[in-house]
Amino acid sequence: MKVAVGSDHAGFALKERIKRELEALGHTVTDVGTTSGTESVDYPDFAIPVGEKVAAREADRGVVICATGIGASIAANKVNGVRASVVTSDETARLTRTDNDSNVLALGGRTTANPEDAVRWLKIWLETPFAGGRHERRVNKIEDYENHHTLKR
C-alpha cells in the first residue's frame, strides 16, 4: 500500500515513528514534511498535500499528525474525496474504517500519551475493511454532496 504522511512540528516525532512502522510493514511511504520538530510550521501546509495525494490516488491512504490531530484532520478534509478522522483509541481506529471508510488517519503528537498506542491504532486502521451496507449509503451521501455543492465565499 502507498501511504502519504505529513505533520507539523508538534507531530514530527510521532510521524517519524509511524513512518518506520509503515516501512517495516512493507508499505511505500511518501513523506510530505515537515523535516524537523524544532521549527514552528503550520499543519495545513502538510495535511492538505497528504489529502491531495490520497484524492489523486497517488497514495492509497494518508496519515496526518499535529498536536491534537484535530487541525490536521480539518485541513485534510477540505480536499474533495478525503475522509480524515482523528483516532484516539482502538475502537475509533476500527470504527472510522468500518463505518466511515476513512482514507486519512489523524493523530495527535501531543495528546497521544504513548507512541505505541498510535502504532497499534495505525495497524488496526490499516487492517480493518470498510463494512459497506448501510454505511456505504451514508458515505455515498457525503461524496454526493462533495461532488455537487461548491460554496462560494
C-alpha positions, 0 to 999 in steps of 0.5 A: 500500500502507498501511504502519504504522511505529513505533520507539523512540528508538534507531530514530527516525532510521532510521524517519524515513528509511524513512518518506520512502522509503515516501512517495516510493514512493507508499505511505500511511504511518501513523506510530505514534511515537515523535516524537523520538530524544532521549527514552528510550521503550520499543519495545513501546509502538510495535511492538505498535500497528504489529502491531495495525494490520497484524492489523486490516488497517488497514495492509497491512504494518508496519515496526518499528525499535529498536536491534537490531530484535530487541525490536521484532520480539518485541513485534510478534509477540505480536499474533495474525496478525503475522509480524515478522522482523528483516532484516539483509541482502538475502537475509533481506529476500527470504527472510522474504517468500518463505518466511515471508510476513512482514507486519512488517519489523524493523530495527535503528537501531543495528546497521544500519551504513548507512541505505541498506542498510535502504532497499534491504532495505525495497524488496526486502521490499516487492517480493518475493511470498510463494512459497506451496507448501510454505511456505504449509503451514508458515505455515498451521501457525503461524496454526493454532496462533495461532488455537487455543492461548491460554496462560494465565499 
